[in-house]
Amino acid sequence: MNEYSEKIFLALKNLKNFNEIQLDNSKISRLGGLTNFVHLVKTNIGNFIVRIPGEGTEEYINRETELINATAAWRAGISAEILWANSKTGVMVSREIEEAETMTPSLFRTRPGSPKRAGEAFAKLHNSGENFEFRFELFNMIDNYLKVLSTKDVKFPEGYHDIVKAANPIKEILKTKPIKLAPCHCDPLCENFLDDGNKMWIVDWEYSGMNDPLWDLGDLSVEAGMNEDQESELLLSYFGKEPTAEQKGRVVIYKAMCDLLWTLWGLIQLADGNTADDFWLYSTERFKRCKNLMQKQDFETHIKAIM
């Protein structure tokens, strides 16, 4: 048992077959999570995942939208089944995806076929025909995060606002060259992928919404630290052929923009006192990577490819 046992069993009581669970023989294990408290509960009638939201997450996450999108992702065949959820508090119970390993950047680099299976999972989601609630608007989210941070005592990495200004032309180009939106995960941390060796599953739909599907590919490439060969495997699997210069350009641009956005997310975690990670280091490293990519000579070539 642990400090969240009471909340976990209160959540499980909402399951139709809760009375069949032998609580004395149940085992609770804490899983990963940067902002939430996620637990695997092994019982005599099956294994469940219980997610308890972290404090402060209600400032930037709509739990009703998350539940709708998570259910749609399950219908699309790439995510866990949601068995019960409180759309107000965000407490959620889902079925465990069995015999699947939680991915990490290291596993994406060393587990054969991982980028390929991730590309297949994204293609299945993006082409599912499902409609997600919420429109993931990159630059609106940057503005919203800046507003949240304006109420908190936190400093920015040196030069952050200059890079935001430098990204404005990209904002205008993307606005004039829209592509068809698709249901997207939008926050593809490696740990949100579960791999059974044949199929990649995706979980945690807190930031999901309708978006340019190439955001997911660019963001995952960054999160997994993919090299050129691994990114090529991801894109070839996703498109079923070599990407065009425009498609590749969007992926590279989103690699920079996701770091620009998640830098702010990290600063919010820092300001909220989240101790799950060193969020100042998290933010400064992301910002440095964004700036370095945007200052590469070929970055302008990728921008021109989508014009």
Phi, psi and omega per residue, in radians:
M1 nan 2.736 3.081
N2 -2.470 -3.039 -3.029
E3 -1.122 -0.302 -3.116
Y4 -1.772 0.112 -3.061
S5 -0.955 -0.778 -3.105
E6 -1.080 -0.803 3.122
K7 -1.132 -0.653 -3.140
I8 -1.101 -0.835 -3.100
F9 -1.263 -0.491 3.024
L10 -1.116 -0.669 3.098
A11 -1.184 -0.765 -3.117
L12 -1.126 -0.447 3.137
K13 -1.081 -0.302 3.139
N14 -1.420 -0.134 3.095
L15 -1.323 2.497 -3.085
K16 -1.058 -0.601 -3.079
N17 -1.814 0.481 -3.117
F18 -1.030 -0.645 -3.089
N19 -1.091 -0.295 3.127
E20 -1.478 -0.213 -3.099
I21 -1.356 2.273 3.069
Q22 -1.594 1.732 -3.016
L23 -1.068 -0.625 -3.097
D24 -1.127 -0.442 -3.118
N25 -1.767 0.087 -3.131
S26 -1.427 2.574 -3.118
K27 -2.171 2.254 -3.131
I28 -1.898 2.274 3.091
S29 -2.239 2.295 3.084
R30 -1.326 2.286 3.073
L31 -1.806 -3.052 -3.117
G32 -1.247 3.140 3.131
G33 2.561 2.203 -3.125
L34 -1.504 -0.557 -3.093
T35 -2.128 -0.255 -3.097
N36 -2.091 2.930 3.097
F37 -1.928 1.855 -3.022
V38 -1.929 2.310 -3.083
H39 -2.303 2.476 2.958
L40 -1.663 2.198 3.128
V41 -2.010 1.982 3.124
K42 -1.667 2.150 -3.107
T43 -2.229 3.049 -3.141
N44 -1.242 -0.263 -3.119
I45 -1.957 0.085 3.121
G46 2.498 3.019 -3.106
N47 -1.915 2.452 -3.071
F48 -2.277 2.659 3.019
I49 -1.868 2.178 3.121
V50 -2.014 2.114 -3.134
R51 -1.899 2.152 3.073
I52 -1.973 2.060 -3.065
P53 -1.124 2.576 3.064
G54 -1.353 2.780 -3.135
E55 -1.152 2.436 3.085
G56 1.589 -0.233 -3.095
T57 -1.187 -0.348 3.129
E58 -1.166 -0.243 3.122
E59 -1.187 -0.485 -3.022
Y60 -2.385 0.134 3.119
I61 -2.230 2.243 3.077
N62 -1.655 1.897 -3.035
R63 -1.242 -0.522 3.088
E64 -1.140 -0.772 3.100
T65 -1.094 -0.754 3.137
E66 -0.998 -0.784 -3.107
L67 -1.116 -0.761 3.119
I68 -1.038 -0.813 -3.081
N69 -1.243 -0.668 3.110
A70 -1.099 -0.670 3.105
T71 -1.163 -0.695 3.098
A72 -1.137 -0.669 3.115
A73 -1.146 -0.616 3.056
W74 -1.140 -0.734 3.097
R75 -1.076 -0.579 3.135
A76 -1.270 -0.187 3.040
G77 1.511 0.372 -3.117
I78 -2.191 0.075 -3.080
S79 -2.397 2.999 -3.115
A80 -1.286 2.670 3.079
E81 -1.356 2.255 3.078
I82 -1.476 2.090 -3.090
L83 -1.606 -0.542 3.088
W84 -2.871 2.542 3.074
A85 -2.699 2.591 2.998
N86 -1.779 1.888 -3.037
S87 -1.277 -0.083 3.084
K88 -1.642 -0.842 -3.088
T89 -1.552 -0.423 -3.123
G90 1.565 -0.005 3.061
V91 -1.164 2.345 -3.008
M92 -2.470 2.461 3.058
V93 -2.110 2.202 3.115
S94 -2.278 2.877 3.117
R95 -1.404 2.437 3.115
E96 -1.198 2.426 2.984
I97 -1.510 1.919 -2.967
E98 -1.370 2.628 3.050
E99 0.966 0.613 3.098
A100 -2.124 2.449 -3.113
E101 -1.710 2.364 3.065
T102 -1.231 2.211 -3.050
M103 -1.374 2.760 3.051
T104 -2.432 2.913 3.045
P105 -0.963 -0.705 3.132
S106 -1.094 -0.752 -3.138
L107 -1.178 -0.602 3.082
F108 -1.106 -0.491 -3.140
R109 -1.498 -0.437 -2.992
T110 -1.989 -0.311 -3.110
R111 -1.533 1.927 -3.034
P112 -0.961 2.330 3.072
G113 1.425 0.050 -3.098
S114 -1.052 -0.868 3.108
P115 -1.038 -0.659 3.131
K116 -1.084 -0.824 -3.107
R117 -1.189 -0.596 3.081
A118 -1.145 -0.717 3.092
G119 -1.078 -0.702 3.107
E120 -1.129 -0.696 3.129
A121 -1.127 -0.756 3.119
F122 -1.118 -0.724 3.138
A123 -1.086 -0.691 3.134
K124 -1.138 -0.725 3.118
L125 -1.167 -0.909 -3.034
H126 -1.132 -0.483 -3.116
N127 -1.781 0.225 -3.044
S128 -1.291 -0.382 -3.054
G129 1.448 -0.010 3.087
E130 -1.250 2.615 3.062
N131 -1.983 2.072 3.110
F132 -1.509 2.581 2.936
E133 -1.242 2.629 3.067
F134 1.421 2.420 3.039
R135 -1.882 2.038 3.137
F136 -1.339 1.804 -3.124
E137 -1.871 1.830 -3.041
L138 -0.880 -0.993 -3.017
F139 -1.314 -0.477 3.008
N140 -1.163 -0.657 3.125
M141 -1.178 -0.678 3.067
I142 -1.031 -0.804 3.117
D143 -1.071 -0.737 -3.125
N144 -1.152 -0.725 3.108
Y145 -1.128 -0.661 3.094
L146 -1.103 -0.641 3.093
K147 -1.148 -0.737 3.097
V148 -1.054 -0.762 -3.104
L149 -1.217 -0.423 3.138
S150 -1.157 -0.301 3.132
T151 -1.697 0.050 -3.047
K152 -2.137 2.772 3.136
D153 -1.610 1.630 -3.109
V154 -2.654 2.539 3.088
K155 -1.732 2.788 3.134
F156 -1.812 2.677 2.989
P157 -1.017 2.475 -3.089
E158 -1.019 2.207 3.104
G159 1.593 0.049 -3.078
Y160 -1.025 -0.855 -3.073
H161 -1.132 -0.525 3.085
D162 -1.151 -0.680 3.136
I163 -1.238 -0.621 3.061
V164 -1.034 -0.767 3.105
K165 -1.111 -0.693 3.139
A166 -1.148 -0.398 3.137
A167 -1.479 -0.170 -3.113
N168 -0.981 -0.741 3.087
P169 -1.034 -0.606 3.091
I170 -1.117 -0.730 3.089
K171 -0.966 -0.799 -3.111
E172 -1.195 -0.687 3.131
I173 -1.125 -0.791 3.129
L174 -1.111 -0.563 3.130
K175 -1.199 -0.639 -3.113
T176 -1.489 -0.220 -3.133
K177 -2.199 1.046 -3.103
P178 -1.265 2.651 2.990
I179 -2.118 2.909 -3.080
K180 -1.055 2.250 -3.141
L181 -1.313 2.709 -3.135
A182 -2.466 2.797 3.048
P183 -1.162 2.131 -3.033
C184 -2.211 2.663 3.077
H185 -1.286 -0.795 3.027
C186 1.325 -0.212 3.124
D187 -2.437 1.073 -2.993
P188 -1.402 1.089 2.949
L189 -1.017 2.558 3.132
C190 -0.977 -0.656 -3.096
E191 -1.208 -0.147 3.057
N192 -1.560 0.096 3.116
F193 -1.977 2.359 3.098
L194 -2.107 2.223 -3.016
D195 -2.107 2.199 3.087
D196 -1.790 0.150 3.130
G197 1.644 -0.367 3.089
N198 -2.035 -0.525 -3.074
K199 -2.498 2.491 3.077
M200 -1.762 2.284 3.077
W201 -1.877 2.682 3.134
I202 -2.207 2.355 -3.130
V203 -2.261 3.019 3.076
D204 1.224 1.653 -2.991
W205 -1.941 0.538 -3.068
E206 -1.074 -0.618 -3.043
Y207 -1.896 0.180 -3.023
S208 -1.204 2.746 3.116
G209 3.064 3.118 3.045
M210 -1.297 2.287 -2.993
N211 -2.746 2.928 2.943
D212 -1.090 2.063 -3.036
P213 -1.064 -0.384 -3.113
L214 -1.297 -0.221 2.997
W215 -1.029 -0.818 -3.111
D216 -1.005 -0.719 -3.100
L217 -1.203 -0.790 3.130
G218 -1.120 -0.739 -3.115
D219 -1.138 -0.763 3.131
L220 -1.105 -0.703 3.115
S221 -0.997 -0.714 3.105
V222 -1.174 -0.861 -3.063
E223 -1.075 -0.661 -3.098
A224 -1.498 -0.103 -3.098
G225 1.050 0.707 -3.064
M226 -1.177 2.463 2.970
N227 -1.475 -3.118 -3.056
E228 -1.065 -0.697 -3.130
D229 -1.165 -0.739 -3.134
Q230 -1.190 -0.696 3.086
E231 -1.132 -0.668 3.097
S232 -1.105 -0.683 3.092
E233 -1.094 -0.745 3.113
L234 -1.053 -0.859 -3.056
L235 -1.237 -0.693 3.129
L236 -1.109 -0.705 3.104
S237 -1.132 -0.725 -3.094
Y238 -1.175 -0.858 -3.060
F239 -1.500 -0.355 -3.056
G240 1.351 0.121 3.118
K241 -2.923 3.037 3.125
E242 -1.134 2.379 3.134
P243 -1.202 2.661 3.056
T244 -1.302 2.952 3.105
A245 -1.068 -0.628 3.130
E246 -1.177 -0.779 3.137
Q247 -1.103 -0.774 3.113
K248 -1.098 -0.695 3.136
G249 -1.067 -0.740 3.117
R250 -1.110 -0.724 3.134
V251 -1.058 -0.806 -3.115
V252 -1.138 -0.740 3.123
I253 -1.074 -0.734 3.140
Y254 -1.222 -0.443 3.045
K255 -1.051 -0.700 3.101
A256 -1.290 -0.750 -3.042
M257 -1.206 -0.562 3.133
C258 -1.168 -0.636 3.085
D259 -1.195 -0.601 3.092
L260 -1.082 -0.728 -3.140
L261 -1.265 -0.869 -3.023
W262 -1.272 -0.275 2.957
T263 -1.006 -0.792 -3.137
L264 -1.163 -0.700 3.105
W265 -1.016 -0.750 3.122
G266 -1.097 -0.667 3.118
L267 -1.158 -0.591 3.076
I268 -1.133 -0.744 3.104
Q269 -1.075 -0.712 3.114
L270 -1.072 -0.809 -3.120
A271 -1.150 -0.541 -3.131
D272 -1.453 -0.001 3.102
G273 1.338 0.411 3.105
N274 -1.200 2.117 -3.083
T275 -1.759 0.217 -3.101
A276 -1.223 -0.324 -3.120
D277 -2.755 2.963 3.010
D278 -1.472 1.584 -2.984
F279 -1.342 -0.322 3.000
W280 -1.217 -0.782 3.080
L281 -1.105 -0.758 3.095
Y282 -0.937 -0.851 -3.064
S283 -1.232 -0.769 -3.098
T284 -1.190 -0.617 3.111
E285 -1.213 -0.688 3.092
R286 -1.116 -0.769 -3.125
F287 -1.118 -0.731 3.114
K288 -1.059 -0.733 3.141
R289 -1.149 -0.715 3.086
C290 -1.048 -0.862 -3.096
K291 -1.103 -0.742 3.139
N292 -1.092 -0.703 3.140
L293 -1.181 -0.754 -3.120
M294 -1.180 -0.393 -3.125
Q295 -1.644 -0.008 3.071
K296 -1.225 2.593 -3.069
Q297 -1.082 -0.623 -3.070
D298 -1.456 -0.062 -3.138
F299 -1.110 -0.684 3.112
E300 -1.098 -0.584 3.094
T301 -1.107 -0.697 3.119
H302 -1.186 -0.621 3.080
I303 -1.124 -0.776 3.139
K304 -1.107 -0.510 -3.108
A305 -1.160 -0.392 -3.132
I306 -1.788 0.027 -3.117
M307 -1.382 nan nan
